[in-house]
Amino acid sequence: MEKKAIVLNVNNQDYELYINPKTLLVEAIRDYIGLTGTKRGCETVSCGACTVMVNDMAVKSCSILAIQCQGMKIITSEGLEKNGQLAAIQNAFLHEGSYQCGFCTSGMLMATSALLKETKKPSKNEIKESIEGNICRCTGYNSIVRAVEGVANGKYKEGSL
Amino acid sequence: MTTTSLAKQKLSVINTHVVNIDGIAKVTGRATYTFDVKLPGMLYGKILRSPHPHAKILKIDASKALALHGVKAVVTGKDTLGIKQGIWRRYQELCDEQILPVDKVRYIGEPVAAVAAVTEEIAEMALDLIEVDYEVLPAVYEPMDAMKKEAPTIHEGVERNINVTRHIEWGDVEKGFENADYIREDSFFCGGQAHMCMETRAAVSSFTPEGKMTIYHSNQSAYYLQALMAGVLGMREGDIRVIAQYVGGGFGGKFELDGAIFCSAILTMKLFRPVKICYTREEDFIATKRRTPMHYWVRTGVSKTGKFLAREARVVSNGGAYTGMGATALYLTGFFHSFPYKWGGYRYDGYRVYTNTLPSTSMRGFGAPQAMFCSEQQLEWIAADLGLDPIEMRRQNGHTPGYEVPGQAYIDSCGLDEAFDIMAKWIKDKGKLPENRGIGFSAAGFMSGGIFNWFDTPYSFSSAVITINEDGTVILHIGATEIGQGSNTTMAIIAAETLGCKVEDIKVHSGDTDHCPADLGAWGSRQTLMTGNAVMRACEDAKHQLLEFALAKMGLNIVYDLDIKDRWVHIVARPERGMPWEELVKIATRGKDGQRIIGRGYYTPHRKGMISPAYSYMLQGVEIEIDKETGKITLIDSLTAHDCGQPINHLGLIGQLEGAFSMAAGYGYLEYMPYEDGKLMNPNLVDYKMIRATEMPETPVAEIDTYEPEGPYGAKEAGEGLTNPTAAAIGNAIFHALGIQMKECPIRPHMIVNALKEKAEKDKTAKKGK
């Protein structure tokens, strides 16, 4: 397939890429743009490690072509922090211990960030459902749920630790 | 805090709220895993795998692959030294695996050749162009079949394919059975389980003309991998640097040689360019190792009051094609099958049998989850058979502090008795349950690292070096491997507590063999106790050096005793008298002629029996609901009563226990590895089911306060042992809900439906008989 020039907006920055049109969004982010916070854990859209936000929605970036995301706002885990100030969800993950090996963490952060954009006060079930497509082999999920609840009830705010 | 409280306060950092020191890197996407490593000029490797469960390799023709534009090299077993390796290095006969076999493959998915190319895509295309002529051999998949006389030989010279046998015995078993009022025999089968680390196996190897190798590798023991690689490459350990900085999970599956590290190394030695190999999820399922499947036969004799008089157990395990850590699992399953009880007589015979399937090995719990699934269910049924209270029956036989498992182990701290109290209360408070609900619990215990040295390391099991800079900042070098369990943070906490500074003063370097002293790594729950002791001793060494200068500076009567807490150096009896940490460090550095203060510490267990220096204890309770029509299990609630000695890293401990629950519950009713003719039928995350967020119940933990004298600050194992009781607890909950006995793990819906049908038939016949 002939390569195409596209522009992707990732973390509020435009990247000009010259890529094969069949390139997945996750490949564009990791291999072309070089943001490796977004991970890959399967080939079957099952694990959620590659979850990013596209126009404020949680999207598994292995399930969509980069070319389909032109003109959209893509946010990865690297884009949550602003000038060294962590987002509330990042602070919540830190203080609730919502990660261990950390390999699913970027995907979990993006899935829960998208949930909190949509629903300010999600129920426990809504939180669990929002990460049902994300596998964490380490934590057993409950600490992630506590982190999201902590953001929703104002316990965790954005800013430094 | 006022300084007067300093002397009285025993611990100032341990078991407080400490955020994981790698946390910022992990929540901002900065943490770089092997999967993310990219080096200049790097090539990408792919591995060609055997489609046959058992076959001779007659010929490999890579000429077409080599002709493909972008392909740089193809290697096969013939490009290697052909050394058979294994992690049981002391025993030649157990070193049985060539990662790229020279003449024979023994399981579907075994590496046959590896390609390096400029892109992963080209490397993958090249695999299709490699022509391999095989002579397919008869294969055998089940250990019971493989032990038969007429079974095919998988390894030359290994009779009946029996790889390892283990015998454990104490007390008088025969007499115990003679005196028993009640004897029960049951057979069980416990399946395999995939480690399913989120980061698949990955390695980036780089060999340079001066003959040095640098390897980024996702593993649980950088030192083991360094030593094993030196063995198979014919190099000196010191010429190989293994770096395991951020590791995306391990769970017992990442401390042996794997195809990614070995093939990338062979390729880079040929090409002098870095080569990266990352497994796909399918490769990770079919060609790494798995929890050992075990057939268990258990015979238990008790008195009518429930005293445990004798137990006899036999295990036949499916070893798959190679030994790996499976030999240890065969030993530990036999030992922990006796746990956590005192037996009048105990006898275990284990047989690990080669088959033409994926090799089996250690996985979180290390044989104990299988042991407990069988033991703790049988005990529950015995209690029901005899009309005894299952908690009180267990309690009267439970380990107690000071107990010696005859000839095996010495139990120092043990909080089992309190755990029974907690569980009894939880069950009582639950009251009467709705229909189709049941509560079950199971007891277990686990080791705090292994005493055995089959790896034949010449080094102390754990070592630490601490360096104190002139400004009071501290650098800690440990060979321990951080795989997400939080060991870097735990060690920083121990260092801060011992030195008397703060966690943020300490920078931890781990998992890099060039910079860190050798340590056996993250397996068998060893690091908190063993590395923890090494860190504590290194810090005591450094602190002692510092305090010499404090004594001199303060000009004290020598009866005064000095300590440091929260960066304040002070007289213990008069804590308001002292000086800041930074000031003392400056004085000491000047006094040392400008040398930084360096402390060293190490630990190797001695005089602690044959298994482990200390044991944790736990009870896991679960409440479940079962849909009788479909057999579907839903987890409703749980309770963990846990004795890990003094908790060190509070957040890390809770996370490890919750995580252990999810992995163990998955083993109990979801995670299933079906094989057909040696082929895994569900090597993907759609078909391999595990616990997801919506399936997790609440997981409260009741910590039991004990102190383990052998551990740093009284700490012992946490986080692995809790994988042991849960499958049995689920089985017991099903028994209490529906009156059926589940003898195979994972307990899948059709088994429940079938067991209910059988029970209905039996009840009908019994009624007719009346």
Interface residues (C-beta under 8 A of the other chain):
Chain A: R30 G34 L35 T36 G37 T38 K39 R40 G41 C42 E43 T44 S46 C47 A49 T76 S77 E78 L80 E81 L86 Q90 F93 L94 H95 E96 G97 Y99 Q100 C101 G102 F103 C104 T105 S106 L109 N125 I127 K128 E129 I131 E132 N134 I135 C136 R137 C138 T139 G140 Y141 N142 S143 I144 V145 L161
Chain B: H17 V19 N20 D22 G23 I24 A25 K26 V27 T28 G29 R30 A31 T32 Y33 F35 D36 K38 M196 C197 M198 E199 T200 Y246 V247 G248 G249 G250 F251 T280 R281 E282 I483 G484 Q485 G486 L651 G652 I654 G655 Q656 E658 G659 A660 F661 S662 M663 N684 L685 V686 M690 I691 R692 A693 T694 M696 E698 T699
